[in-house]
Amino acid sequence: MIIKPRIRGFVCITAHPDGCAAHVREQIAHVRAQGPIEKSPKRVLVIGSSTGYGLSARIVSAFGCGADTLGVFFERPASNGKPASAGWYNSVAFEEEAKKAGLWAKSLNGDAFSNELKAQAIEAIKEKMGQVDLVVYSLASPRRTDPRTGETFRSTLKPIGESYTAKNLDTDKKEITSVTIEPASQEEIDHTVKVMGGEDWEMWIEALNDAGVLAPGATTCAFDYIGPKVTWPVYTNGSIGAAKKHLRETASRIDAMLKVDRGRAFVSVNKAVVTQASSAIPVVPLYISILFKVMKEKGLHEDCIHQIDRLFRTQMWNDGYLNFDDEGRVRVDDWEMREDVQSAVAAIWPDVTTETIDALTDFDGYQENFLRLFGFGLSGVDYAAEVEPEREFPA
């Protein structure tokens, strides 16, 4: 079949297998070009490893650190002639490249929030890895079922306390609009914390620790975002912000637990990038479009793979050390949050209209990055050719 992008709202419902594979190879090439990462982990578990920062963490672990990796995700294989999800194709391509490089890689597809998948991961670690040196937690899901109660919770993108009205970018119509979001109820805030907070991360670490598959001195990290004040009402000070606060509090508890065996846990604050998750947040696509223009002009632009590679090389390993801010967070959003960058973004923001999008933002770059998430727009891929949508993991 010939696969073309079909976009509904903030998600593309099709993905191209050859394009996704090309995107994975492109990221691998970037990591390899930087050279090996010394004194780095060799056995890595990535929870949420199929897209975005989680995929980048798996790629850097394998092709920068030379690590064997176990990836956990929830993705859709091809069926009834319909393409698989981008995360499925990414993960198949990753395993193929890892196998070529002589690296062990295994993927588990299922509900990472469940006790069953945690047990499967522990069994795979015991069988092939013995223990893991690094656990990256990078789940982004709109819902979670608590395995202890069976209750399902759904996250919400809303401000807290009062409604929020702001300029917004309709990416479908390429129009500047205004969006008003009503405040979250306490129940919605609590549900968002249950989904996006640190509870499941802590359950994973406790399960791994109880099973004896965390190596002495193991590291675990999760990802966070802060961003500029213009996004705070719907993010940092909103329902997701409440969840991220819980995530940071969880990191402190996990860190105390792991320190008994010289381990560590921390939250890394990363920059704004185009991901399936960030595309769904009101106001953020407009901010990213402006940010891309400013950071590219300053030679500071980074995507997921550049961020995670820099985190591993300059802070986590290679004789680097974690550089914490006042609230105990590691910051690799430092280039985004530079005063000159944020001043430039703030100066552009009020002048952006539907008519000035092309002149004042990098909307084309935003759209290009968005499509690449699903395997479209990669050089060397013949998008007019018939392609087999079913792709299986290598034996």
Contacts in CASP RR format, 6 or more apart in sequence:
PFRMAT RR
TARGET T0000
AUTHOR 0000-0000-0000
METHOD contacts of the structure
MODEL  1
MIIKPRIRGFVCITAHPDGCAAHVREQIAHVRAQGPIEKSPKRVLVIGSS
TGYGLSARIVSAFGCGADTLGVFFERPASNGKPASAGWYNSVAFEEEAKK
AGLWAKSLNGDAFSNELKAQAIEAIKEKMGQVDLVVYSLASPRRTDPRTG
ETFRSTLKPIGESYTAKNLDTDKKEITSVTIEPASQEEIDHTVKVMGGED
WEMWIEALNDAGVLAPGATTCAFDYIGPKVTWPVYTNGSIGAAKKHLRET
ASRIDAMLKVDRGRAFVSVNKAVVTQASSAIPVVPLYISILFKVMKEKGL
HEDCIHQIDRLFRTQMWNDGYLNFDDEGRVRVDDWEMREDVQSAVAAIWP
DVTTETIDALTDFDGYQENFLRLFGFGLSGVDYAAEVEPEREFPA
1 81 0 8 1.000
1 83 0 8 1.000
1 386 0 8 1.000
1 387 0 8 1.000
1 389 0 8 1.000
2 383 0 8 1.000
2 384 0 8 1.000
2 385 0 8 1.000
2 386 0 8 1.000
2 387 0 8 1.000
3 14 0 8 1.000
3 15 0 8 1.000
3 16 0 8 1.000
3 17 0 8 1.000
3 83 0 8 1.000
3 383 0 8 1.000
3 387 0 8 1.000
3 389 0 8 1.000
4 14 0 8 1.000
4 376 0 8 1.000
4 383 0 8 1.000
5 12 0 8 1.000
5 14 0 8 1.000
5 371 0 8 1.000
5 374 0 8 1.000
5 376 0 8 1.000
6 12 0 8 1.000
6 13 0 8 1.000
6 14 0 8 1.000
7 13 0 8 1.000
7 172 0 8 1.000
9 171 0 8 1.000
9 172 0 8 1.000
10 171 0 8 1.000
10 276 0 8 1.000
10 279 0 8 1.000
10 280 0 8 1.000
10 285 0 8 1.000
11 276 0 8 1.000
11 279 0 8 1.000
11 280 0 8 1.000
12 86 0 8 1.000
12 370 0 8 1.000
12 371 0 8 1.000
12 373 0 8 1.000
12 374 0 8 1.000
12 376 0 8 1.000
14 83 0 8 1.000
14 374 0 8 1.000
15 83 0 8 1.000
15 84 0 8 1.000
15 85 0 8 1.000
15 86 0 8 1.000
15 87 0 8 1.000
15 88 0 8 1.000
15 89 0 8 1.000
15 374 0 8 1.000
15 375 0 8 1.000
16 83 0 8 1.000
16 89 0 8 1.000
16 374 0 8 1.000
16 375 0 8 1.000
16 376 0 8 1.000
16 381 0 8 1.000
16 383 0 8 1.000
16 387 0 8 1.000
17 83 0 8 1.000
17 84 0 8 1.000
17 89 0 8 1.000
17 92 0 8 1.000
17 387 0 8 1.000
17 388 0 8 1.000
17 389 0 8 1.000
17 391 0 8 1.000
18 381 0 8 1.000
18 382 0 8 1.000
18 387 0 8 1.000
19 89 0 8 1.000
19 375 0 8 1.000
19 376 0 8 1.000
19 377 0 8 1.000
19 378 0 8 1.000
19 381 0 8 1.000
20 86 0 8 1.000
20 87 0 8 1.000
20 89 0 8 1.000
20 90 0 8 1.000
20 93 0 8 1.000
20 374 0 8 1.000
20 375 0 8 1.000
21 89 0 8 1.000
21 92 0 8 1.000
21 93 0 8 1.000
21 96 0 8 1.000
22 375 0 8 1.000
22 378 0 8 1.000
22 379 0 8 1.000
22 380 0 8 1.000
22 381 0 8 1.000
23 90 0 8 1.000
23 372 0 8 1.000
23 373 0 8 1.000
23 375 0 8 1.000
23 378 0 8 1.000
24 55 0 8 1.000
24 59 0 8 1.000
24 90 0 8 1.000
24 93 0 8 1.000
24 94 0 8 1.000
24 97 0 8 1.000
25 93 0 8 1.000
25 97 0 8 1.000
26 378 0 8 1.000
27 55 0 8 1.000
27 56 0 8 1.000
27 59 0 8 1.000
27 305 0 8 1.000
28 59 0 8 1.000
28 63 0 8 1.000
28 97 0 8 1.000
30 305 0 8 1.000
30 306 0 8 1.000
30 309 0 8 1.000
31 59 0 8 1.000
31 60 0 8 1.000
31 63 0 8 1.000
31 64 0 8 1.000
31 305 0 8 1.000
31 309 0 8 1.000
32 63 0 8 1.000
32 64 0 8 1.000
34 64 0 8 1.000
34 309 0 8 1.000
34 313 0 8 1.000
35 64 0 8 1.000
36 64 0 8 1.000
36 65 0 8 1.000
36 66 0 8 1.000
37 60 0 8 1.000
37 64 0 8 1.000
37 65 0 8 1.000
37 312 0 8 1.000
37 313 0 8 1.000
37 317 0 8 1.000
37 318 0 8 1.000
38 317 0 8 1.000
38 318 0 8 1.000
38 319 0 8 1.000
39 317 0 8 1.000
39 318 0 8 1.000
39 319 0 8 1.000
40 61 0 8 1.000
40 64 0 8 1.000
40 65 0 8 1.000
40 66 0 8 1.000
40 67 0 8 1.000
40 312 0 8 1.000
40 316 0 8 1.000
40 317 0 8 1.000
40 318 0 8 1.000
41 61 0 8 1.000
41 65 0 8 1.000
41 67 0 8 1.000
41 132 0 8 1.000
41 133 0 8 1.000
41 134 0 8 1.000
41 219 0 8 1.000
41 317 0 8 1.000
42 65 0 8 1.000
42 66 0 8 1.000
42 67 0 8 1.000
42 68 0 8 1.000
42 133 0 8 1.000
43 67 0 8 1.000
43 68 0 8 1.000
43 125 0 8 1.000
43 129 0 8 1.000
43 130 0 8 1.000
43 131 0 8 1.000
43 132 0 8 1.000
43 133 0 8 1.000
43 134 0 8 1.000
43 215 0 8 1.000
44 57 0 8 1.000
44 58 0 8 1.000
44 61 0 8 1.000
44 62 0 8 1.000
44 65 0 8 1.000
44 67 0 8 1.000
44 68 0 8 1.000
44 69 0 8 1.000
44 70 0 8 1.000
44 132 0 8 1.000
44 133 0 8 1.000
44 134 0 8 1.000
44 135 0 8 1.000
44 136 0 8 1.000
45 69 0 8 1.000
45 70 0 8 1.000
45 71 0 8 1.000
45 72 0 8 1.000
45 121 0 8 1.000
45 125 0 8 1.000
45 132 0 8 1.000
45 134 0 8 1.000
45 135 0 8 1.000
45 136 0 8 1.000
45 208 0 8 1.000
46 54 0 8 1.000
46 57 0 8 1.000
46 58 0 8 1.000
46 61 0 8 1.000
46 69 0 8 1.000
46 70 0 8 1.000
46 71 0 8 1.000
46 72 0 8 1.000
46 135 0 8 1.000
46 136 0 8 1.000
46 138 0 8 1.000
47 71 0 8 1.000
47 72 0 8 1.000
47 112 0 8 1.000
47 135 0 8 1.000
47 136 0 8 1.000
47 137 0 8 1.000
47 138 0 8 1.000
47 139 0 8 1.000
47 201 0 8 1.000
47 204 0 8 1.000
48 54 0 8 1.000
48 71 0 8 1.000
48 72 0 8 1.000
48 73 0 8 1.000
48 112 0 8 1.000
48 137 0 8 1.000
48 138 0 8 1.000
48 139 0 8 1.000
48 140 0 8 1.000
49 55 0 8 1.000
49 57 0 8 1.000
49 58 0 8 1.000
49 69 0 8 1.000
49 71 0 8 1.000
49 72 0 8 1.000
49 73 0 8 1.000
49 91 0 8 1.000
49 107 0 8 1.000
49 136 0 8 1.000
49 138 0 8 1.000
50 73 0 8 1.000
50 75 0 8 1.000
50 85 0 8 1.000
50 86 0 8 1.000
50 87 0 8 1.000
50 88 0 8 1.000
50 90 0 8 1.000
50 91 0 8 1.000
51 73 0 8 1.000
51 86 0 8 1.000
51 87 0 8 1.000
51 90 0 8 1.000
51 275 0 8 1.000
51 276 0 8 1.000
51 373 0 8 1.000
52 138 0 8 1.000
52 273 0 8 1.000
52 275 0 8 1.000
52 276 0 8 1.000
52 304 0 8 1.000
52 373 0 8 1.000
53 138 0 8 1.000
53 223 0 8 1.000
53 270 0 8 1.000
53 273 0 8 1.000
53 275 0 8 1.000
53 304 0 8 1.000
53 307 0 8 1.000
53 308 0 8 1.000
54 136 0 8 1.000
54 138 0 8 1.000
54 223 0 8 1.000
54 304 0 8 1.000
54 308 0 8 1.000
55 87 0 8 1.000
55 90 0 8 1.000
55 91 0 8 1.000
55 94 0 8 1.000
55 304 0 8 1.000
56 304 0 8 1.000
56 305 0 8 1.000
56 307 0 8 1.000
56 308 0 8 1.000
56 309 0 8 1.000
57 136 0 8 1.000
57 138 0 8 1.000
57 308 0 8 1.000
58 69 0 8 1.000
58 71 0 8 1.000
58 94 0 8 1.000
58 136 0 8 1.000
59 94 0 8 1.000
59 305 0 8 1.000
59 308 0 8 1.000
60 305 0 8 1.000
60 308 0 8 1.000
60 309 0 8 1.000
60 312 0 8 1.000
61 67 0 8 1.000
61 69 0 8 1.000
61 134 0 8 1.000
61 136 0 8 1.000
61 312 0 8 1.000
62 68 0 8 1.000
62 69 0 8 1.000
62 94 0 8 1.000
62 98 0 8 1.000
62 101 0 8 1.000
62 103 0 8 1.000
62 105 0 8 1.000
63 97 0 8 1.000
63 101 0 8 1.000
64 309 0 8 1.000
64 312 0 8 1.000
65 312 0 8 1.000
65 317 0 8 1.000
66 101 0 8 1.000
66 103 0 8 1.000
67 103 0 8 1.000
67 133 0 8 1.000
67 134 0 8 1.000
68 103 0 8 1.000
68 104 0 8 1.000
68 105 0 8 1.000
68 128 0 8 1.000
68 129 0 8 1.000
69 98 0 8 1.000
69 103 0 8 1.000
69 104 0 8 1.000
69 105 0 8 1.000
69 106 0 8 1.000
70 105 0 8 1.000
70 106 0 8 1.000
70 107 0 8 1.000
70 108 0 8 1.000
70 121 0 8 1.000
70 124 0 8 1.000
70 125 0 8 1.000
70 128 0 8 1.000
70 129 0 8 1.000
70 132 0 8 1.000
71 91 0 8 1.000
71 105 0 8 1.000
71 106 0 8 1.000
71 107 0 8 1.000
71 108 0 8 1.000
72 107 0 8 1.000
72 108 0 8 1.000
72 110 0 8 1.000
72 112 0 8 1.000
72 117 0 8 1.000
72 121 0 8 1.000
73 87 0 8 1.000
73 91 0 8 1.000
73 107 0 8 1.000
73 108 0 8 1.000
73 109 0 8 1.000
73 110 0 8 1.000
73 112 0 8 1.000
74 109 0 8 1.000
74 110 0 8 1.000
74 111 0 8 1.000
74 112 0 8 1.000
74 141 0 8 1.000
75 84 0 8 1.000
75 85 0 8 1.000
75 87 0 8 1.000
75 88 0 8 1.000
75 91 0 8 1.000
75 109 0 8 1.000
76 84 0 8 1.000
76 85 0 8 1.000
76 88 0 8 1.000
77 84 0 8 1.000
77 88 0 8 1.000
77 109 0 8 1.000
77 390 0 8 1.000
78 84 0 8 1.000
78 88 0 8 1.000
78 389 0 8 1.000
78 390 0 8 1.000
78 391 0 8 1.000
81 389 0 8 1.000
81 390 0 8 1.000
82 389 0 8 1.000
83 89 0 8 1.000
83 389 0 8 1.000
84 389 0 8 1.000
84 390 0 8 1.000
84 391 0 8 1.000
86 276 0 8 1.000
86 373 0 8 1.000
86 374 0 8 1.000
86 375 0 8 1.000
88 109 0 8 1.000
88 391 0 8 1.000
89 375 0 8 1.000
89 391 0 8 1.000
91 107 0 8 1.000
91 109 0 8 1.000
91 393 0 8 1.000
92 391 0 8 1.000
92 392 0 8 1.000
92 393 0 8 1.000
92 394 0 8 1.000
94 105 0 8 1.000
95 105 0 8 1.000
95 106 0 8 1.000
95 107 0 8 1.000
95 393 0 8 1.000
95 394 0 8 1.000
96 394 0 8 1.000
98 104 0 8 1.000
98 105 0 8 1.000
99 105 0 8 1.000
99 394 0 8 1.000
104 128 0 8 1.000
104 129 0 8 1.000
106 124 0 8 1.000
106 128 0 8 1.000
107 393 0 8 1.000
108 117 0 8 1.000
108 120 0 8 1.000
108 121 0 8 1.000
108 124 0 8 1.000
110 117 0 8 1.000
111 117 0 8 1.000
111 145 0 8 1.000
112 118 0 8 1.000
112 139 0 8 1.000
112 200 0 8 1.000
113 139 0 8 1.000
113 141 0 8 1.000
113 144 0 8 1.000
113 145 0 8 1.000
113 146 0 8 1.000
113 147 0 8 1.000
113 200 0 8 1.000
114 145 0 8 1.000
114 147 0 8 1.000
115 147 0 8 1.000
115 207 0 8 1.000
118 203 0 8 1.000
118 204 0 8 1.000
118 207 0 8 1.000
119 207 0 8 1.000
121 208 0 8 1.000
122 207 0 8 1.000
122 208 0 8 1.000
122 211 0 8 1.000
122 213 0 8 1.000
125 131 0 8 1.000
125 132 0 8 1.000
125 208 0 8 1.000
125 211 0 8 1.000
125 213 0 8 1.000
126 211 0 8 1.000
126 213 0 8 1.000
129 213 0 8 1.000
130 213 0 8 1.000
131 212 0 8 1.000
131 213 0 8 1.000
131 214 0 8 1.000
131 215 0 8 1.000
131 218 0 8 1.000
132 208 0 8 1.000
132 213 0 8 1.000
132 214 0 8 1.000
132 215 0 8 1.000
132 218 0 8 1.000
133 215 0 8 1.000
133 217 0 8 1.000
133 218 0 8 1.000
133 219 0 8 1.000
134 218 0 8 1.000
134 219 0 8 1.000
134 220 0 8 1.000
134 221 0 8 1.000
135 204 0 8 1.000
135 205 0 8 1.000
135 208 0 8 1.000
135 214 0 8 1.000
135 218 0 8 1.000
135 219 0 8 1.000
135 220 0 8 1.000
135 221 0 8 1.000
136 220 0 8 1.000
136 221 0 8 1.000
136 222 0 8 1.000
137 200 0 8 1.000
137 201 0 8 1.000
137 204 0 8 1.000
137 220 0 8 1.000
137 221 0 8 1.000
137 222 0 8 1.000
137 223 0 8 1.000
138 222 0 8 1.000
138 223 0 8 1.000
139 200 0 8 1.000
140 196 0 8 1.000
140 275 0 8 1.000
140 276 0 8 1.000
140 277 0 8 1.000
141 155 0 8 1.000
141 195 0 8 1.000
142 154 0 8 1.000
142 155 0 8 1.000
142 195 0 8 1.000
143 152 0 8 1.000
143 153 0 8 1.000
143 154 0 8 1.000
143 155 0 8 1.000
143 195 0 8 1.000
144 152 0 8 1.000
144 153 0 8 1.000
144 194 0 8 1.000
144 195 0 8 1.000
144 200 0 8 1.000
145 151 0 8 1.000
145 152 0 8 1.000
145 153 0 8 1.000
146 152 0 8 1.000
146 153 0 8 1.000
146 194 0 8 1.000
147 203 0 8 1.000
153 191 0 8 1.000
153 192 0 8 1.000
153 194 0 8 1.000
153 195 0 8 1.000
154 191 0 8 1.000
154 195 0 8 1.000
155 191 0 8 1.000
155 192 0 8 1.000
155 195 0 8 1.000
155 196 0 8 1.000
155 239 0 8 1.000
155 240 0 8 1.000
155 243 0 8 1.000
156 184 0 8 1.000
156 188 0 8 1.000
156 189 0 8 1.000
156 191 0 8 1.000
156 192 0 8 1.000
156 239 0 8 1.000
157 181 0 8 1.000
157 234 0 8 1.000
157 239 0 8 1.000
157 240 0 8 1.000
157 280 0 8 1.000
157 281 0 8 1.000
157 282 0 8 1.000
158 181 0 8 1.000
158 182 0 8 1.000
158 183 0 8 1.000
158 184 0 8 1.000
158 188 0 8 1.000
158 234 0 8 1.000
158 238 0 8 1.000
158 239 0 8 1.000
159 181 0 8 1.000
159 183 0 8 1.000
159 184 0 8 1.000
159 233 0 8 1.000
159 234 0 8 1.000
159 237 0 8 1.000
159 238 0 8 1.000
159 239 0 8 1.000
160 183 0 8 1.000
160 184 0 8 1.000
160 189 0 8 1.000
160 237 0 8 1.000
160 238 0 8 1.000
160 239 0 8 1.000
160 242 0 8 1.000
161 183 0 8 1.000
161 184 0 8 1.000
162 183 0 8 1.000
163 180 0 8 1.000
163 181 0 8 1.000
163 182 0 8 1.000
163 183 0 8 1.000
164 180 0 8 1.000
164 181 0 8 1.000
164 183 0 8 1.000
164 233 0 8 1.000
164 234 0 8 1.000
165 178 0 8 1.000
165 179 0 8 1.000
165 180 0 8 1.000
165 181 0 8 1.000
166 178 0 8 1.000
166 179 0 8 1.000
166 230 0 8 1.000
166 233 0 8 1.000
166 234 0 8 1.000
166 282 0 8 1.000
166 283 0 8 1.000
167 176 0 8 1.000
167 177 0 8 1.000
167 178 0 8 1.000
167 179 0 8 1.000
167 283 0 8 1.000
167 286 0 8 1.000
167 349 0 8 1.000
167 352 0 8 1.000
168 176 0 8 1.000
168 177 0 8 1.000
168 178 0 8 1.000
168 179 0 8 1.000
168 282 0 8 1.000
168 283 0 8 1.000
168 285 0 8 1.000
168 286 0 8 1.000
169 175 0 8 1.000
169 176 0 8 1.000
169 177 0 8 1.000
169 285 0 8 1.000
169 286 0 8 1.000
169 289 0 8 1.000
169 357 0 8 1.000
169 363 0 8 1.000
170 176 0 8 1.000
170 177 0 8 1.000
171 279 0 8 1.000
171 285 0 8 1.000
171 366 0 8 1.000
171 367 0 8 1.000
171 370 0 8 1.000
174 354 0 8 1.000
174 357 0 8 1.000
174 363 0 8 1.000
175 354 0 8 1.000
176 286 0 8 1.000
176 352 0 8 1.000
176 353 0 8 1.000
176 354 0 8 1.000
176 357 0 8 1.000
179 282 0 8 1.000
179 283 0 8 1.000
181 234 0 8 1.000
181 282 0 8 1.000
184 192 0 8 1.000
184 238 0 8 1.000
184 239 0 8 1.000
188 239 0 8 1.000
189 239 0 8 1.000
189 242 0 8 1.000
192 239 0 8 1.000
192 240 0 8 1.000
192 242 0 8 1.000
192 243 0 8 1.000
193 199 0 8 1.000
193 242 0 8 1.000
193 243 0 8 1.000
193 246 0 8 1.000
195 243 0 8 1.000
196 240 0 8 1.000
196 243 0 8 1.000
196 244 0 8 1.000
196 247 0 8 1.000
197 243 0 8 1.000
197 244 0 8 1.000
197 246 0 8 1.000
197 247 0 8 1.000
197 250 0 8 1.000
198 222 0 8 1.000
198 243 0 8 1.000
198 246 0 8 1.000
198 247 0 8 1.000
198 249 0 8 1.000
198 250 0 8 1.000
199 246 0 8 1.000
199 250 0 8 1.000
201 220 0 8 1.000
201 222 0 8 1.000
201 247 0 8 1.000
201 250 0 8 1.000
201 254 0 8 1.000
202 250 0 8 1.000
202 253 0 8 1.000
202 254 0 8 1.000
205 214 0 8 1.000
205 220 0 8 1.000
205 254 0 8 1.000
205 257 0 8 1.000
205 258 0 8 1.000
205 265 0 8 1.000
206 257 0 8 1.000
208 214 0 8 1.000
209 257 0 8 1.000
209 258 0 8 1.000
214 258 0 8 1.000
214 261 0 8 1.000
216 261 0 8 1.000
216 262 0 8 1.000
216 263 0 8 1.000
217 258 0 8 1.000
217 261 0 8 1.000
217 262 0 8 1.000
217 263 0 8 1.000
217 264 0 8 1.000
218 258 0 8 1.000
218 261 0 8 1.000
218 263 0 8 1.000
219 263 0 8 1.000
219 264 0 8 1.000
219 265 0 8 1.000
219 316 0 8 1.000
220 254 0 8 1.000
220 258 0 8 1.000
220 264 0 8 1.000
220 265 0 8 1.000
221 265 0 8 1.000
221 266 0 8 1.000
221 267 0 8 1.000
221 268 0 8 1.000
221 316 0 8 1.000
221 330 0 8 1.000
222 247 0 8 1.000
222 251 0 8 1.000
222 267 0 8 1.000
222 268 0 8 1.000
223 267 0 8 1.000
223 268 0 8 1.000
223 269 0 8 1.000
223 270 0 8 1.000
224 244 0 8 1.000
224 247 0 8 1.000
224 248 0 8 1.000
224 267 0 8 1.000
224 268 0 8 1.000
224 269 0 8 1.000
224 270 0 8 1.000
224 329 0 8 1.000
225 235 0 8 1.000
225 244 0 8 1.000
225 269 0 8 1.000
225 270 0 8 1.000
225 271 0 8 1.000
225 272 0 8 1.000
225 333 0 8 1.000
226 236 0 8 1.000
226 269 0 8 1.000
226 333 0 8 1.000
226 337 0 8 1.000
227 235 0 8 1.000
227 236 0 8 1.000
227 272 0 8 1.000
227 333 0 8 1.000
227 336 0 8 1.000
227 337 0 8 1.000
228 287 0 8 1.000
228 337 0 8 1.000
228 342 0 8 1.000
228 345 0 8 1.000
228 346 0 8 1.000
230 283 0 8 1.000
230 287 0 8 1.000
230 346 0 8 1.000
230 349 0 8 1.000
231 281 0 8 1.000
231 283 0 8 1.000
231 284 0 8 1.000
231 287 0 8 1.000
232 238 0 8 1.000
234 240 0 8 1.000
234 281 0 8 1.000
234 282 0 8 1.000
234 283 0 8 1.000
234 284 0 8 1.000
235 241 0 8 1.000
235 281 0 8 1.000
235 284 0 8 1.000
236 244 0 8 1.000
240 281 0 8 1.000
247 267 0 8 1.000
248 267 0 8 1.000
248 327 0 8 1.000
248 328 0 8 1.000
248 329 0 8 1.000
251 265 0 8 1.000
251 266 0 8 1.000
251 267 0 8 1.000
252 265 0 8 1.000
254 265 0 8 1.000
255 263 0 8 1.000
255 264 0 8 1.000
255 265 0 8 1.000
255 266 0 8 1.000
257 265 0 8 1.000
258 264 0 8 1.000
258 265 0 8 1.000
264 322 0 8 1.000
266 322 0 8 1.000
266 324 0 8 1.000
266 328 0 8 1.000
266 329 0 8 1.000
266 330 0 8 1.000
267 328 0 8 1.000
267 329 0 8 1.000
267 330 0 8 1.000
268 311 0 8 1.000
268 329 0 8 1.000
268 330 0 8 1.000
268 331 0 8 1.000
268 332 0 8 1.000
269 325 0 8 1.000
269 329 0 8 1.000
269 330 0 8 1.000
269 331 0 8 1.000
269 332 0 8 1.000
269 333 0 8 1.000
270 304 0 8 1.000
270 307 0 8 1.000
270 311 0 8 1.000
270 332 0 8 1.000
270 333 0 8 1.000
271 302 0 8 1.000
271 307 0 8 1.000
271 332 0 8 1.000
271 333 0 8 1.000
271 335 0 8 1.000
271 336 0 8 1.000
272 278 0 8 1.000
272 284 0 8 1.000
272 287 0 8 1.000
272 288 0 8 1.000
272 291 0 8 1.000
272 333 0 8 1.000
272 336 0 8 1.000
273 288 0 8 1.000
273 302 0 8 1.000
273 303 0 8 1.000
273 304 0 8 1.000
273 307 0 8 1.000
273 369 0 8 1.000
274 288 0 8 1.000
274 303 0 8 1.000
274 366 0 8 1.000
274 369 0 8 1.000
274 370 0 8 1.000
274 373 0 8 1.000
275 304 0 8 1.000
275 373 0 8 1.000
276 373 0 8 1.000
278 284 0 8 1.000
278 285 0 8 1.000
278 288 0 8 1.000
279 285 0 8 1.000
279 370 0 8 1.000
285 366 0 8 1.000
286 352 0 8 1.000
286 361 0 8 1.000
287 345 0 8 1.000
288 366 0 8 1.000
289 357 0 8 1.000
289 361 0 8 1.000
289 362 0 8 1.000
289 363 0 8 1.000
289 365 0 8 1.000
289 366 0 8 1.000
290 345 0 8 1.000
290 348 0 8 1.000
290 349 0 8 1.000
290 352 0 8 1.000
290 360 0 8 1.000
290 361 0 8 1.000
290 362 0 8 1.000
291 336 0 8 1.000
291 341 0 8 1.000
291 345 0 8 1.000
292 301 0 8 1.000
292 361 0 8 1.000
292 362 0 8 1.000
292 365 0 8 1.000
292 366 0 8 1.000
292 369 0 8 1.000
293 348 0 8 1.000
293 360 0 8 1.000
293 361 0 8 1.000
293 362 0 8 1.000
294 341 0 8 1.000
294 344 0 8 1.000
294 345 0 8 1.000
294 348 0 8 1.000
295 301 0 8 1.000
295 302 0 8 1.000
295 335 0 8 1.000
295 336 0 8 1.000
295 341 0 8 1.000
296 362 0 8 1.000
298 340 0 8 1.000
298 341 0 8 1.000
300 335 0 8 1.000
300 336 0 8 1.000
300 338 0 8 1.000
300 341 0 8 1.000
302 310 0 8 1.000
302 335 0 8 1.000
303 369 0 8 1.000
307 332 0 8 1.000
310 332 0 8 1.000
311 330 0 8 1.000
311 332 0 8 1.000
312 318 0 8 1.000
314 320 0 8 1.000
315 321 0 8 1.000
315 322 0 8 1.000
315 323 0 8 1.000
315 330 0 8 1.000
315 332 0 8 1.000
316 322 0 8 1.000
322 330 0 8 1.000
323 330 0 8 1.000
323 331 0 8 1.000
324 330 0 8 1.000
325 331 0 8 1.000
331 337 0 8 1.000
335 341 0 8 1.000
336 342 0 8 1.000
348 360 0 8 1.000
348 361 0 8 1.000
351 360 0 8 1.000
352 360 0 8 1.000
352 361 0 8 1.000
357 363 0 8 1.000
358 364 0 8 1.000
368 377 0 8 1.000
371 377 0 8 1.000
372 378 0 8 1.000
375 381 0 8 1.000
376 383 0 8 1.000
377 383 0 8 1.000
END
